[in-house]
């Protein structure tokens, strides 16, 4: 454990940021899972609505640096491809 006051403060801040980032990352995963569950249920309308809700969240997290921009693009690409395949 840190002995210097500034190091203690930095440790507190790091833990706070870690928890906040974990929450945001979990939120992104939840939105992605909602789209996949709609695809599994073969409900195209729900899948499209879920995708429209997930897309800006994925983009926002990529802009914040929580997700790598290529990973965000890969998620969006795969989701939209799955939705387009649905008849």
C-alpha positions, 0 to 999 in steps of 0.5 A: 500500500502507498505511503505518500498522500498523493500515491494514496489519492491516486490509488483511490482514484484508480479504484474509482475509475476501475469500478466505473469503467467496469460498469460501463463495459458491462453495460455495453456487453448487455446491449450487445447480448440483447441484440444477439438474443433477439437474433436467436429468437428470430425477431428481426424487428426487435433485433433492429431496435436493439441494434439501434439502441446499442450502436451509439453506446458502442460508439460512445465507449470507443470514443472514451477509450473504453473499447478499442475503435476496431473492436467497436467496429467489429461488434457493429459489423457482426451485429448488422451482418447477422441482422441482414441475414435474417429473413 
